[in-house]
Structures are given as structure tokens and as C-alpha cells.
Amino acid sequence: MTDEPAEIRACESLEEVRANIDRIDARLVALIAERGAYVAQAAQFKNSADDVKAPQRVEAVIAKVRGLAEQSHADPELVEAVWRTMIAHFTAAEMKDFAR
């Protein structure tokens, strides 16, 4: 299940470009928040710190998003860097919750 990217429209001004970037940023932040909420739920199904860290799962996710980046004509290196940062943050938060 993949969402098709929106059609990129030619903009008439820098302000229009910036308005579209702002619109996309708002969607990205909302999606990151949604992803974080699911990550928080995942913690309740894990039994150990190793389950939280799940390096094999991390690498599977990275491979998946790199493939999605290529399909969408996005830079796979950038997408991987963003996802690794996001995963590291969510894992650290999950480890704090798990420790409680």
C-alpha cells in the first residue's frame, strides 16, 4: 500500500513555491507524529531491550524506504539518513519507556 505522490505543479512565484513547501512540511510533521504514536504502541508488544533495538527490523525498514525513494525519484541517501535519525530517536524514546 503506497500513496502516489502528488503531481508537481509549475509555480508562478517564489511565494507559491514556499507555500507548497510549507504545505508539505505540515503533512510531513503530522505523518511523523502518527508514526511516533504507532512506535509508542509497539513498545507494549516487546519483551526485551533487544526487541526494542531490533537491528534486523531497522535494516529491513531502511531497505524498504530506499526502494520507495528510488520509485519516487527521491535521493535514497537522504531518505536513509532521515529514517536512521528518526528511528534512532524513536528507539531511544522507546528504550526509556521500556525501562519503566
The first five atom37 places (N, CA, C, CB, O) and aatype in JSON, in Angstrom:
{
  "aatype": [12, 16, 3, 6, 14, 0, 6, 9, 1, 0, 4, 6, 15, 10, 6, 6, 19, 1, 0, 2, 9, 3, 1, 9, 3, 0, 1, 10, 19, 0, 10, 9, 0, 6, 1, 7, 0, 18, 19, 0, 5, 0, 0, 5, 13, 11, 2, 15, 0, 3, 3, 19, 11, 0, 14, 5, 1, 19, 6, 0, 19, 9, 0, 11, 19, 1, 7, 10, 0, 6, 5, 15, 8, 0, 3, 14, 6, 10, 19, 6, 0, 19, 17, 1, 16, 12, 9, 0, 8, 13, 16, 0, 0, 6, 12, 11, 3, 13, 0, 1],
  "atom_mask": [
    [1, 1, 1, 1, 1],
    [1, 1, 1, 1, 1],
    [1, 1, 1, 1, 1],
    [1, 1, 1, 1, 1],
    [1, 1, 1, 1, 1],
    [1, 1, 1, 1, 1],
    [1, 1, 1, 1, 1],
    [1, 1, 1, 1, 1],
    [1, 1, 1, 1, 1],
    [1, 1, 1, 1, 1],
    [1, 1, 1, 1, 1],
    [1, 1, 1, 1, 1],
    [1, 1, 1, 1, 1],
    [1, 1, 1, 1, 1],
    [1, 1, 1, 1, 1],
    [1, 1, 1, 1, 1],
    [1, 1, 1, 1, 1],
    [1, 1, 1, 1, 1],
    [1, 1, 1, 1, 1],
    [1, 1, 1, 1, 1],
    [1, 1, 1, 1, 1],
    [1, 1, 1, 1, 1],
    [1, 1, 1, 1, 1],
    [1, 1, 1, 1, 1],
    [1, 1, 1, 1, 1],
    [1, 1, 1, 1, 1],
    [1, 1, 1, 1, 1],
    [1, 1, 1, 1, 1],
    [1, 1, 1, 1, 1],
    [1, 1, 1, 1, 1],
    [1, 1, 1, 1, 1],
    [1, 1, 1, 1, 1],
    [1, 1, 1, 1, 1],
    [1, 1, 1, 1, 1],
    [1, 1, 1, 1, 1],
    [1, 1, 1, 0, 1],
    [1, 1, 1, 1, 1],
    [1, 1, 1, 1, 1],
    [1, 1, 1, 1, 1],
    [1, 1, 1, 1, 1],
    [1, 1, 1, 1, 1],
    [1, 1, 1, 1, 1],
    [1, 1, 1, 1, 1],
    [1, 1, 1, 1, 1],
    [1, 1, 1, 1, 1],
    [1, 1, 1, 1, 1],
    [1, 1, 1, 1, 1],
    [1, 1, 1, 1, 1],
    [1, 1, 1, 1, 1],
    [1, 1, 1, 1, 1],
    [1, 1, 1, 1, 1],
    [1, 1, 1, 1, 1],
    [1, 1, 1, 1, 1],
    [1, 1, 1, 1, 1],
    [1, 1, 1, 1, 1],
    [1, 1, 1, 1, 1],
    [1, 1, 1, 1, 1],
    [1, 1, 1, 1, 1],
    [1, 1, 1, 1, 1],
    [1, 1, 1, 1, 1],
    [1, 1, 1, 1, 1],
    [1, 1, 1, 1, 1],
    [1, 1, 1, 1, 1],
    [1, 1, 1, 1, 1],
    [1, 1, 1, 1, 1],
    [1, 1, 1, 1, 1],
    [1, 1, 1, 0, 1],
    [1, 1, 1, 1, 1],
    [1, 1, 1, 1, 1],
    [1, 1, 1, 1, 1],
    [1, 1, 1, 1, 1],
    [1, 1, 1, 1, 1],
    [1, 1, 1, 1, 1],
    [1, 1, 1, 1, 1],
    [1, 1, 1, 1, 1],
    [1, 1, 1, 1, 1],
    [1, 1, 1, 1, 1],
    [1, 1, 1, 1, 1],
    [1, 1, 1, 1, 1],
    [1, 1, 1, 1, 1],
    [1, 1, 1, 1, 1],
    [1, 1, 1, 1, 1],
    [1, 1, 1, 1, 1],
    [1, 1, 1, 1, 1],
    [1, 1, 1, 1, 1],
    [1, 1, 1, 1, 1],
    [1, 1, 1, 1, 1],
    [1, 1, 1, 1, 1],
    [1, 1, 1, 1, 1],
    [1, 1, 1, 1, 1],
    [1, 1, 1, 1, 1],
    [1, 1, 1, 1, 1],
    [1, 1, 1, 1, 1],
    [1, 1, 1, 1, 1],
    [1, 1, 1, 1, 1],
    [1, 1, 1, 1, 1],
    [1, 1, 1, 1, 1],
    [1, 1, 1, 1, 1],
    [1, 1, 1, 1, 1],
    [1, 1, 1, 1, 1]
  ],
  "atom_positions": [
    [[0.84, -1.17, 0.0], [0.0, 0.0, 0.0], [0.89, 1.24, 0.0], [-0.96, -0.01, 1.21], [1.55, 1.55, 0.99]],
    [[0.9, 1.94, -1.12], [1.71, 3.15, -1.21], [0.85, 4.29, -1.73], [2.93, 2.93, -2.13], [0.03, 4.12, -2.63]],
    [[1.06, 5.44, -1.14], [0.37, 6.63, -1.63], [1.14, 7.14, -2.83], [0.26, 7.72, -0.52], [2.37, 7.21, -2.81]],
    [[0.41, 7.5, -3.85], [1.04, 8.09, -5.02], [1.41, 9.53, -4.69], [0.1, 8.03, -6.26], [0.64, 10.24, -4.05]],
    [[2.61, 9.96, -5.12], [2.98, 11.35, -4.86], [2.07, 12.29, -5.64], [4.45, 11.61, -5.22], [1.6, 11.97, -6.73]],
    [[1.84, 13.45, -5.06], [1.01, 14.45, -5.73], [1.72, 14.92, -6.99], [0.7, 15.64, -4.79], [2.94, 14.9, -7.08]],
    [[0.94, 15.34, -7.94], [1.51, 15.91, -9.16], [2.19, 17.22, -8.79], [0.41, 16.12, -10.26], [1.62, 18.06, -8.1]],
    [[3.4, 17.39, -9.28], [4.15, 18.62, -9.02], [3.72, 19.65, -10.06], [5.7, 18.38, -9.07], [3.86, 19.45, -11.26]],
    [[3.21, 20.76, -9.56], [2.74, 21.83, -10.45], [3.85, 22.86, -10.64], [1.46, 22.5, -9.88], [4.64, 23.1, -9.73]],
    [[3.89, 23.46, -11.8], [4.82, 24.56, -12.05], [4.32, 25.77, -11.28], [4.95, 24.88, -13.59], [3.15, 26.15, -11.38]],
    [[5.2, 26.38, -10.52], [4.82, 27.54, -9.71], [5.11, 28.82, -10.49], [5.58, 27.54, -8.36], [5.99, 28.89, -11.34]],
    [[4.33, 29.83, -10.15], [4.45, 31.12, -10.83], [5.34, 32.1, -10.07], [3.07, 31.74, -11.02], [5.72, 33.15, -10.6]],
    [[5.68, 31.76, -8.8], [6.47, 32.69, -8.0], [7.18, 31.94, -6.88], [5.59, 33.82, -7.42], [6.84, 30.8, -6.57]],
    [[8.16, 32.59, -6.29], [8.85, 32.03, -5.13], [7.88, 31.84, -3.97], [10.03, 32.93, -4.7], [7.98, 30.87, -3.22]],
    [[6.95, 32.76, -3.81], [5.96, 32.65, -2.73], [5.12, 31.39, -2.91], [5.04, 33.9, -2.71], [4.8, 30.72, -1.93]],
    [[4.76, 31.07, -4.14], [3.97, 29.86, -4.41], [4.8, 28.61, -4.11], [3.48, 29.84, -5.88], [4.29, 27.64, -3.55]],
    [[6.08, 28.64, -4.47], [6.97, 27.52, -4.15], [7.01, 27.34, -2.63], [8.4, 27.77, -4.71], [6.87, 26.23, -2.13]],
    [[7.21, 28.43, -1.91], [7.31, 28.36, -0.45], [6.0, 27.9, 0.19], [7.71, 29.71, 0.12], [6.01, 27.17, 1.17]],
    [[4.89, 28.33, -0.37], [3.59, 27.89, 0.16], [3.43, 26.39, 0.0], [2.42, 28.63, -0.55], [2.92, 25.72, 0.9]],
    [[3.87, 25.85, -1.12], [3.8, 24.4, -1.33], [4.75, 23.66, -0.4], [4.13, 24.06, -2.78], [4.39, 22.6, 0.13]],
    [[5.93, 24.19, -0.19], [6.87, 23.58, 0.76], [6.28, 23.59, 2.17], [8.23, 24.32, 0.74], [6.36, 22.59, 2.88]],
    [[5.69, 24.71, 2.56], [5.06, 24.8, 3.89], [3.93, 23.78, 4.03], [4.52, 26.22, 4.13], [3.78, 23.15, 5.08]],
    [[3.13, 23.62, 2.98], [2.02, 22.64, 2.99], [2.58, 21.23, 3.17], [1.18, 22.74, 1.67], [2.05, 20.44, 3.95]],
    [[3.64, 20.92, 2.45], [4.25, 19.59, 2.54], [4.87, 19.39, 3.92], [5.31, 19.4, 1.45], [4.74, 18.31, 4.5]],
    [[5.56, 20.42, 4.44], [6.15, 20.31, 5.78], [5.1, 19.98, 6.83], [6.86, 21.61, 6.15], [5.34, 19.16, 7.71]],
    [[3.95, 20.62, 6.74], [2.87, 20.35, 7.7], [2.43, 18.89, 7.61], [1.67, 21.29, 7.45], [2.19, 18.25, 8.63]],
    [[2.31, 18.37, 6.4], [1.93, 16.97, 6.23], [3.0, 16.03, 6.76], [1.66, 16.67, 4.75], [2.69, 15.04, 7.41]],
    [[4.28, 16.35, 6.49], [5.37, 15.51, 6.98], [5.39, 15.45, 8.5], [6.72, 16.02, 6.45], [5.55, 14.38, 9.08]],
    [[5.23, 16.6, 9.15], [5.24, 16.63, 10.62], [4.08, 15.81, 11.17], [5.15, 18.09, 11.13], [4.24, 15.06, 12.13]],
    [[2.91, 15.94, 10.55], [1.75, 15.15, 11.0], [2.01, 13.66, 10.82], [0.48, 15.56, 10.23], [1.63, 12.86, 11.67]],
    [[2.64, 13.28, 9.73], [2.93, 11.86, 9.49], [3.99, 11.34, 10.46], [3.4, 11.65, 8.05], [3.91, 10.19, 10.9]],
    [[4.98, 12.16, 10.79], [5.98, 11.74, 11.77], [5.32, 11.55, 13.14], [7.13, 12.79, 11.87], [5.64, 10.6, 13.86]],
    [[4.41, 12.44, 13.49], [3.68, 12.29, 14.76], [2.86, 11.01, 14.76], [2.77, 13.51, 15.01], [2.82, 10.29, 15.76]],
    [[2.21, 10.72, 13.65], [1.41, 9.5, 13.54], [2.31, 8.27, 13.66], [0.63, 9.46, 12.2], [1.97, 7.31, 14.36]],
    [[3.45, 8.29, 12.97], [4.39, 7.17, 13.05], [4.86, 6.98, 14.49], [5.59, 7.4, 12.11], [4.94, 5.86, 14.98]],
    [[5.17, 8.09, 15.17], [5.61, 8.02, 16.56], [4.58, 7.4, 17.47], [0.0, 0.0, 0.0], [4.92, 6.67, 18.4]],
    [[3.32, 7.69, 17.23], [2.25, 7.11, 18.04], [2.2, 5.59, 17.86], [0.89, 7.74, 17.68], [1.95, 4.86, 18.82]],
    [[2.43, 5.13, 16.64], [2.45, 3.67, 16.42], [3.69, 3.04, 17.04], [2.39, 3.34, 14.92], [3.63, 1.93, 17.58]],
    [[4.82, 3.73, 16.97], [6.04, 3.23, 17.61], [5.79, 3.08, 19.12], [7.25, 4.17, 17.34], [6.2, 2.09, 19.72]],
    [[5.14, 4.06, 19.71], [4.84, 4.0, 21.15], [3.97, 2.79, 21.47], [4.14, 5.3, 21.61], [4.16, 2.14, 22.49]],
    [[3.02, 2.5, 20.59], [2.17, 1.32, 20.81], [2.98, 0.03, 20.67], [1.01, 1.31, 19.81], [2.72, -0.94, 21.39]],
    [[3.94, 0.02, 19.76], [4.74, -1.18, 19.53], [5.49, -1.61, 20.79], [5.73, -0.95, 18.39], [5.71, -2.8, 21.01]],
    [[5.88, -0.63, 21.61], [6.65, -0.94, 22.81], [5.93, -1.93, 23.72], [6.95, 0.33, 23.58], [6.57, -2.75, 24.37]],
    [[4.61, -1.86, 23.77], [3.86, -2.74, 24.67], [3.9, -4.21, 24.22], [2.42, -2.28, 24.76], [3.54, -5.1, 24.99]],
    [[4.33, -4.45, 23.0], [4.4, -5.81, 22.48], [5.81, -6.39, 22.54], [3.9, -5.85, 21.06], [6.04, -7.52, 22.1]],
    [[6.75, -5.63, 23.08], [8.14, -6.06, 23.12], [8.51, -6.53, 24.51], [9.08, -4.93, 22.67], [8.04, -5.98, 25.51]],
    [[9.35, -7.57, 24.56], [9.68, -8.2, 25.83], [11.08, -7.93, 26.34], [9.49, -9.65, 25.71], [11.4, -8.27, 27.48]],
    [[11.92, -7.32, 25.52], [13.3, -7.09, 25.94], [13.87, -5.86, 25.23], [14.18, -8.33, 25.66], [13.29, -5.36, 24.27]],
    [[15.01, -5.4, 25.74], [15.69, -4.27, 25.1], [16.12, -4.66, 23.68], [16.92, -3.83, 25.94], [16.11, -3.81, 22.79]],
    [[16.48, -5.91, 23.48], [16.84, -6.36, 22.13], [15.66, -6.26, 21.18], [17.36, -7.81, 22.17], [15.81, -5.94, 20.0]],
    [[14.47, -6.55, 21.7], [13.26, -6.4, 20.88], [13.05, -4.93, 20.48], [12.02, -6.93, 21.64], [12.6, -4.64, 19.38]],
    [[13.39, -4.03, 21.39], [13.24, -2.6, 21.12], [14.24, -2.18, 20.05], [13.43, -1.77, 22.41], [13.88, -1.48, 19.1]],
    [[15.48, -2.58, 20.2], [16.54, -2.17, 19.25], [16.35, -2.8, 17.88], [17.91, -2.55, 19.8], [16.53, -2.13, 16.87]],
    [[15.99, -4.06, 17.83], [15.65, -4.8, 16.61], [16.46, -4.41, 15.38], [14.19, -4.61, 16.31], [15.9, -3.9, 14.4]],
    [[17.79, -4.62, 15.4], [18.62, -4.18, 14.28], [18.22, -4.79, 12.93], [20.05, -4.51, 14.56], [18.35, -4.13, 11.9]],
    [[17.74, -6.02, 12.93], [17.31, -6.63, 11.66], [16.08, -5.91, 11.11], [17.0, -8.13, 11.84], [15.97, -5.7, 9.9]],
    [[15.16, -5.53, 11.98], [13.97, -4.78, 11.57], [14.38, -3.41, 11.03], [12.98, -4.63, 12.75], [13.86, -2.94, 10.02]],
    [[15.33, -2.76, 11.73], [15.81, -1.45, 11.27], [16.35, -1.56, 9.85], [16.91, -0.89, 12.22], [16.01, -0.75, 8.98]],
    [[17.17, -2.55, 9.6], [17.77, -2.69, 8.27], [16.71, -3.03, 7.22], [18.85, -3.77, 8.28], [16.82, -2.61, 6.07]],
    [[15.69, -3.78, 7.6], [14.6, -4.09, 6.67], [13.83, -2.82, 6.32], [13.63, -5.16, 7.28], [13.46, -2.6, 5.17]],
    [[13.58, -1.99, 7.32], [12.89, -0.73, 7.09], [13.72, 0.17, 6.18], [12.57, -0.01, 8.42], [13.2, 0.8, 5.26]],
    [[15.02, 0.24, 6.44], [15.91, 1.08, 5.62], [15.9, 0.59, 4.17], [17.35, 1.06, 6.18], [15.81, 1.4, 3.25]],
    [[15.99, -0.7, 3.97], [15.96, -1.24, 2.6], [14.63, -0.88, 1.92], [16.15, -2.79, 2.62], [14.6, -0.53, 0.74]],
    [[13.54, -0.99, 2.68], [12.22, -0.68, 2.12], [12.12, 0.79, 1.71], [11.12, -1.01, 3.13], [11.68, 1.09, 0.6]],
    [[12.54, 1.7, 2.6], [12.39, 3.13, 2.27], [13.37, 3.57, 1.18], [12.6, 3.97, 3.52], [13.07, 4.49, 0.43]],
    [[14.51, 2.92, 1.1], [15.42, 3.23, -0.02], [14.76, 2.84, -1.35], [16.78, 2.49, 0.14], [14.86, 3.56, -2.33]],
    [[14.1, 1.69, -1.36], [13.37, 1.28, -2.56], [12.25, 2.24, -2.9], [0.0, 0.0, 0.0], [12.04, 2.59, -4.06]],
    [[11.51, 2.67, -1.87], [10.45, 3.64, -2.09], [11.01, 4.96, -2.62], [9.66, 3.89, -0.8], [10.41, 5.6, -3.48]],
    [[12.17, 5.36, -2.1], [12.8, 6.59, -2.56], [13.14, 6.49, -4.05], [14.08, 6.9, -1.74], [12.89, 7.41, -4.82]],
    [[13.71, 5.36, -4.43], [14.06, 5.17, -5.84], [12.82, 5.21, -6.72], [14.8, 3.85, -6.04], [12.84, 5.81, -7.79]],
    [[11.75, 4.57, -6.29], [10.5, 4.58, -7.06], [9.93, 5.99, -7.2], [9.46, 3.67, -6.4], [9.33, 6.32, -8.21]],
    [[10.13, 6.81, -6.17], [9.59, 8.17, -6.16], [10.56, 9.21, -6.71], [9.19, 8.54, -4.75], [10.26, 10.4, -6.72]],
    [[11.72, 8.75, -7.16], [12.76, 9.65, -7.67], [13.27, 10.61, -6.59], [12.23, 10.44, -8.86], [13.6, 11.76, -6.87]],
    [[13.32, 10.1, -5.36], [13.91, 10.85, -4.24], [15.32, 10.32, -4.04], [13.05, 10.71, -2.93], [15.65, 9.21, -4.48]],
    [[16.15, 11.08, -3.38], [17.53, 10.69, -3.12], [17.54, 9.61, -2.03], [18.39, 11.91, -2.69], [17.22, 9.9, -0.88]],
    [[17.9, 8.36, -2.38], [17.9, 7.28, -1.38], [18.83, 7.56, -0.2], [18.3, 5.98, -2.03], [18.54, 7.14, 0.92]],
    [[19.95, 8.25, -0.44], [20.88, 8.57, 0.65], [20.22, 9.51, 1.65], [22.18, 9.2, 0.09], [20.37, 9.34, 2.86]],
    [[19.51, 10.51, 1.15], [18.81, 11.45, 2.02], [17.72, 10.74, 2.8], [18.21, 12.6, 1.21], [17.59, 10.92, 4.01]],
    [[16.93, 9.92, 2.11], [15.84, 9.2, 2.77], [16.41, 8.28, 3.85], [15.02, 8.38, 1.74], [15.87, 8.22, 4.96]],
    [[17.48, 7.57, 3.54], [18.08, 6.7, 4.55], [18.55, 7.51, 5.76], [19.25, 5.92, 3.96], [18.33, 7.1, 6.9]],
    [[19.2, 8.63, 5.53], [19.69, 9.45, 6.64], [18.54, 9.95, 7.51], [20.51, 10.65, 6.1], [18.63, 9.94, 8.73]],
    [[17.46, 10.39, 6.88], [16.29, 10.86, 7.63], [15.71, 9.72, 8.45], [15.21, 11.43, 6.67], [15.41, 9.88, 9.64]],
    [[15.54, 8.55, 7.82], [14.94, 7.42, 8.54], [15.84, 6.93, 9.66], [14.65, 6.26, 7.57], [15.34, 6.6, 10.74]],
    [[17.15, 6.88, 9.44], [18.03, 6.44, 10.52], [17.96, 7.4, 11.71], [19.49, 6.32, 10.02], [17.98, 6.97, 12.86]],
    [[17.89, 8.69, 11.43], [17.75, 9.68, 12.5], [16.43, 9.49, 13.23], [17.85, 11.11, 11.95], [16.38, 9.48, 14.46]],
    [[15.36, 9.33, 12.47], [14.03, 9.16, 13.06], [13.97, 7.86, 13.88], [12.94, 9.14, 11.96], [13.47, 7.86, 15.0]],
    [[14.49, 6.79, 13.33], [14.48, 5.5, 14.04], [15.31, 5.59, 15.32], [15.02, 4.37, 13.13], [14.89, 5.08, 16.36]],
    [[16.47, 6.24, 15.25], [17.31, 6.37, 16.45], [16.57, 7.14, 17.54], [18.64, 7.07, 16.11], [16.63, 6.78, 18.72]],
    [[15.88, 8.19, 17.16], [15.11, 8.98, 18.13], [13.98, 8.14, 18.74], [14.53, 10.25, 17.47], [13.82, 8.1, 19.96]],
    [[13.21, 7.48, 17.89], [12.1, 6.67, 18.38], [12.6, 5.51, 19.24], [11.26, 6.14, 17.21], [11.96, 5.16, 20.24]],
    [[13.72, 4.9, 18.86], [14.27, 3.79, 19.64], [14.7, 4.28, 21.02], [15.46, 3.15, 18.91], [14.45, 3.61, 22.03]],
    [[15.34, 5.44, 21.08], [15.75, 5.99, 22.38], [14.54, 6.27, 23.25], [16.57, 7.29, 22.18], [14.56, 5.99, 24.45]],
    [[13.5, 6.82, 22.68], [12.28, 7.09, 23.45], [11.64, 5.78, 23.91], [11.27, 7.91, 22.61], [11.16, 5.68, 25.04]],
    [[11.64, 4.79, 23.02], [11.06, 3.5, 23.36], [11.86, 2.81, 24.47], [10.99, 2.61, 22.11], [11.29, 2.14, 25.33]],
    [[13.19, 2.97, 24.43], [14.04, 2.37, 25.47], [13.73, 3.0, 26.83], [15.54, 2.54, 25.12], [13.73, 2.3, 27.84]],
    [[13.47, 4.31, 26.87], [13.1, 4.97, 28.13], [11.79, 4.4, 28.64], [12.99, 6.49, 27.95], [11.65, 4.12, 29.83]],
    [[10.81, 4.25, 27.75], [9.52, 3.68, 28.15], [9.68, 2.24, 28.6], [8.51, 3.76, 26.99], [9.06, 1.81, 29.57]],
    [[10.51, 1.49, 27.89], [10.72, 0.08, 28.22], [11.37, -0.07, 29.59], [11.58, -0.61, 27.15], [11.07, -1.0, 30.34]],
    [[12.27, 0.84, 29.91], [12.99, 0.78, 31.19], [12.07, 1.0, 32.38], [14.1, 1.82, 31.22], [12.39, 0.6, 33.5]],
    [[10.92, 1.64, 32.15], [10.0, 1.93, 33.26], [9.25, 0.72, 33.69], [9.03, 2.99, 32.88], [8.44, 0.8, 34.61]]
  ]
}
